[in-house]
Amino acid sequence: MIKQIFKIIWIERKTNAWILLELILVFCILWFCTDYLFFTAKRYFQPQGFDIEHTYNINISAKDEGREILSSGSDEDKNKMLEDIWTIYDRIKQYPAIEYVSYSSAAYPYSGSWSSSNIMQDSVEVNVQIKRITPEFFKVFKINIISGIPFTWENSISGRPVIISADKNDLFGKRNPENVKFINRDKDNKENNDNVIGVANKSKRSEFEEYNAITYYPLKKDNQFTARHREICVRVKPEADKNFSEQFTKDMRNQLELGHYYLSSVTSIDKDRESYMGWTGYSDNFKSIYSISSFLIINIFLGIVGTFWFRIQSRRCEIGLRIAMGSTKGGVKRMFISETFSLLFLASLVATIICVNISIGDILKDINLPVPDRGEEKVEIIQHFINYGITFIFLAAITFIAVWYPASKAAKTQPAEALKDE
């Protein structure tokens, strides 16, 4: 049966060459759509490590004169602004609808700010993300301390405490994070160490990115740096999270206008997430992939229906002859479906070679097409098998549906009519 099918394909090679070319092109495009969607879905379903439900960003801005003071003012004026921002923090904390409030720098999820540094570990430099936070940060975003102790206002004042979390390999540098006792940030001074007091669960910057090794440092109340970098985030009591932004703004606008500061906005972290997805390109990439995939599915279906309808109609004499010589209608239908799947299989082999070489050469990235952000991670062999399997099954399903109707119509051909037409 298989030998006969390939013999028929060879006899019809001029027509089949164009069908093969179409299937190869379609297979390649769907391969990379599958690769992108599978990779991002895999990242999406990993635990994020944080929870942004019922959380908000309280944006406290500095007036023009305040910004001048923070950049080039006297220490006395800077200290006054530092006192004012902590007064604002305390007033926010007293608001009845708020469960927890945190103050941080380059720390909260979907933040546009990012801070990183190299630390020394076993004489090797390791890049880690730096987050400066108050003790309530972990409660605001429900980040768990899996070993050790959390920050408190007391242990944040003295010493040099730090809390760490693991990277995508469940390591901090090259070690299990629970075995890391101190961090050295100064390669020229090995005595300049931070003491690791706890390990937090690993977390991401967003659901589509990989885990980074993180160091959490306490935000000191007496550090002038604090007044310049203001991230005030709150977790609202679930029963009070209804029109919170509007109600909080109405109730607290006057109370939070202190010195050179004022309340500029209250935004949910969900809204910050939407903005982050926009400026990082994820939203546009998803739209492009969805549009391309939808367009392809429709056109593949219509193209295959049209191609095989014409192909089958042009072989009516052959069909009539087969039926006249004893072939069943089911046998004729299976023959055309088998031919189609054989062509798809041949096309998939050629397309796989093309796609693997394109992946190895990072050609799509070079021409600015949407590709998964794997960082330094290379595409594993298993990923090629996954891409092939999903693409083949998906395209086979569309092909089967598209060829089934014309094949069914062809199987009902009356031998006398077919031979008469010939």
MIVEXRO-647215 format. One line per field, with one value per residue (C-alpha): residue number from 1; residue in three letters; x, y, z. Coordinates in steps of 0.001 Angstrom, whole numbers. Example, Ala and Ser with C-alpha at 12.3 -4.5 7.8 and 13.67 -1.06 7.14 Angstrom:
2
nr = [1,2] $
rest = [ALA,SER] $
X = [12300,13670] $
Y = [-4500,-1060] $
Z = [7800,7140] $
END
This chain:
422
nr = [1,2,3,4,5,6,7,8,9,10,11,12,13,14,15,16,17,18,19,20,21,22,23,24,25,26,27,28,29,30,31,32,33,34,35,36,37,38,39,40,41,42,43,44,45,46,47,48,49,50,51,52,53,54,55,56,57,58,59,60,61,62,63,64,65,66,67,68,69,70,71,72,73,74,75,76,77,78,79,80,81,82,83,84,85,86,87,88,89,90,91,92,93,94,95,96,97,98,99,100,101,102,103,104,105,106,107,108,109,110,111,112,113,114,115,116,117,118,119,120,121,122,123,124,125,126,127,128,129,130,131,132,133,134,135,136,137,138,139,140,141,142,143,144,145,146,147,148,149,150,151,152,153,154,155,156,157,158,159,160,161,162,163,164,165,166,167,168,169,170,171,172,173,174,175,176,177,178,179,180,181,182,183,184,185,186,187,188,189,190,191,192,193,194,195,196,197,198,199,200,201,202,203,204,205,206,207,208,209,210,211,212,213,214,215,216,217,218,219,220,221,222,223,224,225,226,227,228,229,230,231,232,233,234,235,236,237,238,239,240,241,242,243,244,245,246,247,248,249,250,251,252,253,254,255,256,257,258,259,260,261,262,263,264,265,266,267,268,269,270,271,272,273,274,275,276,277,278,279,280,281,282,283,284,285,286,287,288,289,290,291,292,293,294,295,296,297,298,299,300,301,302,303,304,305,306,307,308,309,310,311,312,313,314,315,316,317,318,319,320,321,322,323,324,325,326,327,328,329,330,331,332,333,334,335,336,337,338,339,340,341,342,343,344,345,346,347,348,349,350,351,352,353,354,355,356,357,358,359,360,361,362,363,364,365,366,367,368,369,370,371,372,373,374,375,376,377,378,379,380,381,382,383,384,385,386,387,388,389,390,391,392,393,394,395,396,397,398,399,400,401,402,403,404,405,406,407,408,409,410,411,412,413,414,415,416,417,418,419,420,421,422] $
rest = [MET,ILE,LYS,GLN,ILE,PHE,LYS,ILE,ILE,TRP,ILE,GLU,ARG,LYS,THR,ASN,ALA,TRP,ILE,LEU,LEU,GLU,LEU,ILE,LEU,VAL,PHE,CYS,ILE,LEU,TRP,PHE,CYS,THR,ASP,TYR,LEU,PHE,PHE,THR,ALA,LYS,ARG,TYR,PHE,GLN,PRO,GLN,GLY,PHE,ASP,ILE,GLU,HIS,THR,TYR,ASN,ILE,ASN,ILE,SER,ALA,LYS,ASP,GLU,GLY,ARG,GLU,ILE,LEU,SER,SER,GLY,SER,ASP,GLU,ASP,LYS,ASN,LYS,MET,LEU,GLU,ASP,ILE,TRP,THR,ILE,TYR,ASP,ARG,ILE,LYS,GLN,TYR,PRO,ALA,ILE,GLU,TYR,VAL,SER,TYR,SER,SER,ALA,ALA,TYR,PRO,TYR,SER,GLY,SER,TRP,SER,SER,SER,ASN,ILE,MET,GLN,ASP,SER,VAL,GLU,VAL,ASN,VAL,GLN,ILE,LYS,ARG,ILE,THR,PRO,GLU,PHE,PHE,LYS,VAL,PHE,LYS,ILE,ASN,ILE,ILE,SER,GLY,ILE,PRO,PHE,THR,TRP,GLU,ASN,SER,ILE,SER,GLY,ARG,PRO,VAL,ILE,ILE,SER,ALA,ASP,LYS,ASN,ASP,LEU,PHE,GLY,LYS,ARG,ASN,PRO,GLU,ASN,VAL,LYS,PHE,ILE,ASN,ARG,ASP,LYS,ASP,ASN,LYS,GLU,ASN,ASN,ASP,ASN,VAL,ILE,GLY,VAL,ALA,ASN,LYS,SER,LYS,ARG,SER,GLU,PHE,GLU,GLU,TYR,ASN,ALA,ILE,THR,TYR,TYR,PRO,LEU,LYS,LYS,ASP,ASN,GLN,PHE,THR,ALA,ARG,HIS,ARG,GLU,ILE,CYS,VAL,ARG,VAL,LYS,PRO,GLU,ALA,ASP,LYS,ASN,PHE,SER,GLU,GLN,PHE,THR,LYS,ASP,MET,ARG,ASN,GLN,LEU,GLU,LEU,GLY,HIS,TYR,TYR,LEU,SER,SER,VAL,THR,SER,ILE,ASP,LYS,ASP,ARG,GLU,SER,TYR,MET,GLY,TRP,THR,GLY,TYR,SER,ASP,ASN,PHE,LYS,SER,ILE,TYR,SER,ILE,SER,SER,PHE,LEU,ILE,ILE,ASN,ILE,PHE,LEU,GLY,ILE,VAL,GLY,THR,PHE,TRP,PHE,ARG,ILE,GLN,SER,ARG,ARG,CYS,GLU,ILE,GLY,LEU,ARG,ILE,ALA,MET,GLY,SER,THR,LYS,GLY,GLY,VAL,LYS,ARG,MET,PHE,ILE,SER,GLU,THR,PHE,SER,LEU,LEU,PHE,LEU,ALA,SER,LEU,VAL,ALA,THR,ILE,ILE,CYS,VAL,ASN,ILE,SER,ILE,GLY,ASP,ILE,LEU,LYS,ASP,ILE,ASN,LEU,PRO,VAL,PRO,ASP,ARG,GLY,GLU,GLU,LYS,VAL,GLU,ILE,ILE,GLN,HIS,PHE,ILE,ASN,TYR,GLY,ILE,THR,PHE,ILE,PHE,LEU,ALA,ALA,ILE,THR,PHE,ILE,ALA,VAL,TRP,TYR,PRO,ALA,SER,LYS,ALA,ALA,LYS,THR,GLN,PRO,ALA,GLU,ALA,LEU,LYS,ASP,GLU] $
X = [0,2727,4845,1871,1136,4707,4592,1464,3144,6128,3911,2152,5452,4951,1732,3000,6143,4058,2029,5245,6652,3452,3492,7199,6648,3588,5325,8308,6137,3969,7129,8368,4894,4757,8253,7370,3998,5261,8264,6251,3478,6086,7420,3887,2843,5919,5230,5843,6974,4756,1084,-188,-3883,-5215,-1917,-1410,1408,1015,2893,4332,6000,8303,7547,10072,11782,11869,13634,16228,16840,17229,19750,21807,20320,21930,22070,19667,17034,17563,17120,13897,12556,13654,11617,8622,8585,8605,5786,3841,4659,3276,83,-494,28,-2767,-5369,-8053,-8383,-4661,-3374,364,2547,6136,8752,11302,13710,13824,11957,8245,6934,6637,8734,10524,13520,16260,19371,22068,25627,28416,29272,32207,31553,34384,36634,34113,31988,28237,25668,22625,19590,19456,16232,16130,13034,11313,10329,6662,7636,7430,3922,2687,3610,3303,6909,7732,10863,11641,14546,16165,14393,12746,13740,12398,12807,15155,17506,17566,19169,22349,24765,24606,21767,20683,18040,18689,16734,17778,18013,16405,18745,17739,21222,22676,25782,27109,25723,22501,21215,20636,24369,25355,26265,27614,27992,31048,30292,33838,36369,39205,38053,37104,36200,33417,30704,26908,25388,22715,19907,17259,16321,13167,11358,12617,10642,10593,10333,7339,5662,7379,10928,13317,14222,17176,19294,18117,19581,17157,18714,16932,16047,17588,15391,18322,19723,19119,19022,15590,13946,15000,13808,10208,8251,5371,3245,269,-1828,-5465,-7863,-9933,-13243,-12044,-10699,-13543,-12828,-9792,-7819,-10606,-11536,-7932,-7157,-10252,-9518,-5740,-4803,-4562,-2884,-159,689,3553,6568,7714,5751,2265,105,282,-1630,-2746,-2404,-3017,-34,-2240,-2148,1617,1750,-115,2304,5303,4067,3667,7062,8954,7339,5531,2070,3096,4856,1794,-443,1920,2114,-1654,-2367,115,-1167,-4840,-4119,-2165,-4792,-7518,-5359,-3884,-7368,-8689,-5493,-5434,-9171,-8738,-5553,-6821,-10275,-8679,-6242,-8982,-11301,-8516,-8251,-11929,-11153,-8655,-11188,-13931,-11583,-10557,-14176,-15094,-12269,-13577,-12118,-14487,-15503,-13742,-10596,-10590,-11072,-8241,-5978,-6307,-5966,-2885,-1336,-1923,-342,2608,3188,2904,5443,7939,7427,7917,11313,12598,11051,12643,16124,15453,13976,16756,19413,17529,17331,21024,21938,19535,18439,14975,16500,18860,15946,13938,11134,9504,11573,11521,13750,15948,18811,22030,20091,20437,17577,17699,17261,14107,12595,13044,11161,8398,8155,8041,5429,3047,3416,2935,-118,-1706,-1053,-2141,-5473,-6089,-4992,-7262,-10297,-9430,-8971,-11734,-14623,-13206,-12025,-15533,-17074,-14584,-15422,-19062,-18118,-20042,-17669,-19819,-19915,-16185,-15272,-17806,-16246,-12858] $
Y = [0,2464,1510,2086,5473,6694,5367,7459,10489,10054,9743,12976,14611,17838,18641,17275,19430,22581,20964,19924,23442,24879,22374,22995,26761,26385,23817,26149,29121,27047,25504,28894,29972,26739,27323,30815,29896,26695,28441,31389,29070,26996,30151,31403,28260,28289,29706,33449,33563,36532,37504,40862,40355,43309,45204,48828,51256,54545,57070,59896,62513,65386,68944,70802,72413,69027,67411,70195,69606,65845,66359,69276,70589,70848,67882,69674,70045,66456,65162,67156,65526,62153,62784,63857,60726,58480,60554,59955,56248,56148,57968,55477,52638,53967,53889,51367,49523,48718,45411,45852,48604,48408,50880,49707,50560,48680,45839,45418,43110,44638,47598,49555,49831,47236,47072,44412,43884,41340,39499,37241,33564,31044,33558,33829,36872,36171,38675,39082,41344,43814,44802,47234,46782,47306,44217,44255,43812,40027,40265,42723,40373,37095,36063,33254,32950,29251,29161,31461,34561,37547,41179,43095,46784,45761,43442,45842,48611,46884,44701,43942,41436,40141,37687,35770,33672,31154,31399,29160,26304,26541,27842,31061,31384,27821,26844,25775,29093,27497,26830,30443,32150,35464,37587,39536,42580,43903,41641,43831,43479,39967,41211,43403,40755,40763,38143,35923,35637,33982,32446,33517,31485,32227,34778,36451,39986,38900,35588,35352,35801,33409,33315,35472,35160,37970,39743,41601,44358,46336,49898,52110,54894,57273,56868,59925,57563,56476,59833,59755,56279,55892,52670,52532,49424,48248,45128,46018,43970,41858,43155,46755,46287,47988,51330,51522,53888,56476,56230,56357,59356,61176,60434,60885,63471,66341,64258,63078,66559,67220,69462,69000,65757,65081,62097,61807,58572,55225,52350,48649,46398,44763,48056,48227,44713,45838,48729,46460,43946,46800,48455,45162,44036,40950,42286,43143,39808,37894,39864,39130,35413,35089,37012,34980,31698,32573,33780,30622,28257,29800,29966,26498,25067,26924,26318,22586,22233,24069,22252,18770,19483,20418,17511,14977,16343,16051,12342,11441,8977,7166,7112,5746,3090,2000,1709,-174,-2648,-3358,-666,330,3898,3679,2433,5392,7807,6214,6357,10143,10731,8471,10344,13633,12431,10990,14370,16058,13646,14277,18040,17826,16145,18852,21620,20217,20431,24041,25023,23453,25272,28574,28070,27290,30365,32705,33992,35117,37213,38856,39996,41250,38678,37603,34886,33476,35374,32475,34681,32684,29406,27353,25467,21900,18904,17893,21253,20421,17148,19023,21634,18910,16855,19728,21230,17899,16904,20331,20510,16874,17650,20651,18666,15750,18010,19875,16742,14616,16375,16317,12725,11753,13407,11628,8246,8716,9129,6801,4846,5402,9182,9417,7318,9195,12552,11197] $
Z = [0,999,-2009,-4295,-2740,-3250,-6818,-7463,-5846,-8167,-11259,-10243,-9294,-11277,-9448,-6135,-6274,-5825,-3052,-1307,-1587,-88,2787,3505,3712,5934,8152,8701,9676,12014,13526,14720,15874,17882,19268,20461,21966,23619,25182,26504,27759,29606,31255,31978,33855,36072,39553,39479,43075,43920,44072,42765,43536,45583,45265,44246,43591,45472,43308,45385,43188,44062,42954,40809,43785,45525,42594,42656,46358,45866,43080,44353,47628,51039,53396,55725,52989,51830,55379,55705,52545,53899,57068,54987,52835,55909,57398,54196,54472,58030,56972,54169,56646,58844,56045,57154,53819,53652,54995,54368,52934,51685,50562,48029,45237,41888,43526,42883,40107,36617,37683,34993,37335,37481,39624,39490,40622,40630,43825,44606,45248,45352,43577,40730,39919,39858,38594,40853,40913,43802,45558,48459,50563,53896,55922,54788,51118,51425,52909,50290,47437,49366,48823,51232,53345,52943,55404,57926,59218,57501,57910,60877,61597,64427,62530,59559,61607,62716,60828,57134,56662,53269,52068,48849,46340,43703,39922,37272,38247,41937,42665,43974,41871,42005,45401,47000,48431,51839,52051,51340,54608,53384,50244,49250,47068,47018,45307,46639,50245,51310,54792,53361,53706,53965,56256,54695,57248,55054,51715,49858,47227,43735,41744,38346,37087,35001,34166,30758,32041,33730,37403,38425,41532,43812,46829,49097,51183,53908,52960,55628,56986,57420,53888,51671,48713,49974,49274,45627,44700,45855,45363,47816,47297,49313,49709,50187,52290,49834,51136,50661,47127,45299,43650,45927,43685,43518,47203,48444,46229,47484,51146,51192,48569,51074,53781,51400,50105,52470,51958,48377,47827,46510,45551,41758,41149,42509,40039,40453,39828,37174,35250,35715,34292,31147,30687,31257,28691,26223,26468,26715,23446,24749,23838,20262,19842,20998,18652,15755,16548,17038,13836,11790,13231,12641,9118,8366,9747,7582,4466,4967,5212,2169,186,860,141,-3180,-4140,-3437,-4808,-8143,-7890,-7187,-9875,-12434,-11590,-11963,-14749,-12517,-9699,-11941,-13282,-9779,-8673,-11865,-11149,-7646,-5346,-2566,-1911,1466,-281,-2691,169,2172,-875,-1235,2495,2591,-337,1436,4671,2777,1112,4507,6002,3184,3540,7314,6935,4594,6741,9912,8397,7394,10773,12847,10820,11123,14906,15213,13191,15063,11665,12820,15597,13140,10952,13985,13909,17227,18902,22446,24854,25929,27039,26858,26882,23701,22061,23374,21070,22918,21960,18266,18785,20619,17856,15219,17036,17773,14292,12517,14574,14190,10446,10006,11696,9431,6366,7221,7629,4413,2258,3769,1977,-1585,-999,132,-2927,-5179,-3634,-4691,-8351,-10667,-12948,-16045,-15554,-14914,-17974,-20121,-19121,-20143] $
END
